[in-house]
């Protein structure tokens, strides 16, 4: 993938025969309306992601037909009586089922696009009520792990929201915020953000079955392997832990014993830099997705930290792909990306270009193993072609700069010695 150039407007245009009243409430018109939906990166570069839709209420799984369909896709719902998000924070996705933590409503919203239904949990008075749900994760079996910042515990539920148990106590954390779990559901990794007067800026590891506190990874600092106000953690397919290190404006990578592997990022406004890094996720190919609350976007990196693309823009108005204070992020089994926008109380969904509009759990059509293998092969070919193209461009640039460098070297050699 190529990095987007600054200030380019990333849109393609759909001309739809709909009434203007559908979106604005004004008098109906039969004139075509041009609706600009974002594409990343913009033309003429090859599209890698398409904005797909916004999810904002419990009615989002029920997409109407006719003129209301566009409004539902862009605003999240057409049902004024549906339960909307209060203050969404993080999201986990499992086979077409979205789990969104809501710290204002003190519950977890569930929207199932495979079964076309929605419900909530964490408020059932069954021992699993949550006070301030923040980070959330799912293992491959659909067990859900919710970080409760007030109770200072990880609440564990099944896929239907039935409470199973809690892991960790107040003695284990200062300020728990983010959480991830190994795919097999055996190891739990919890971000303890710490505080101004605390050295406990770390990753706390638990055994899920026993609930035992196994170890702590890292401590407060600015050096390699040290954390300062960490925000989120994700276990990669390579077995490494990727951590958004908020106060150090970087992503740090550790092995599961806590040994430092590498890091990238620094404070700034340029591509690949960070201002307020928050949520983090990883796609099926192992690429890293890091949200920046100040930039209003997420940046995509290789596991080694090479910037591939950024998606989204900061805005003070609610629009597709626009964010004010984005927070959590998740990438599903098919590669779709789900980003929580706190200020606009929404989740925006982005589809990777290598799958079709009618493919994947999110649209009720799981991808077959054969199709998944085909996608992986196509993706590898694309990456190899782009790496070759980038290498060729770099060589051309070096060749263009060579005469000037040679002239400068000659001038230096001919210059008299002072």
Secondary structure, DSSP 8 states (H G I E B T S, - for coil): -----TT---EEEEEE---THHHH-S----S-EEEEEEEES-TTS---EEEEEEE-BTTTT----TTHHHHHHHHS-S-TTS-B-SSEEEEEEETTEEEEEETTTTEEEEEETTTTEEEEES-SSSS---SSEEEEEE-TT--EEEEETTTTEEEEE-TT--EEEEE--GGG-SSEEEEEE-TTS-EEEEEE---TT----EEEEEETTT--EEEEE--B-SSTT-BSSEEEEEE-TTS-EEEEEGGGTEEEEE-TT--EEEEE--BSSSTT-BSSEEEEEE-TT--EEEEETTTTEEEEE-TT--EEEEE-EE-SS--TTEESSEEEEEE-TTS-EEEEETTTTEEEEEEETTS-TT-BGGGTB---HHHHHHHHHHHHHHHHHHHHHHHHHHHHHHHHHHHHHHHHHHHHHHS---
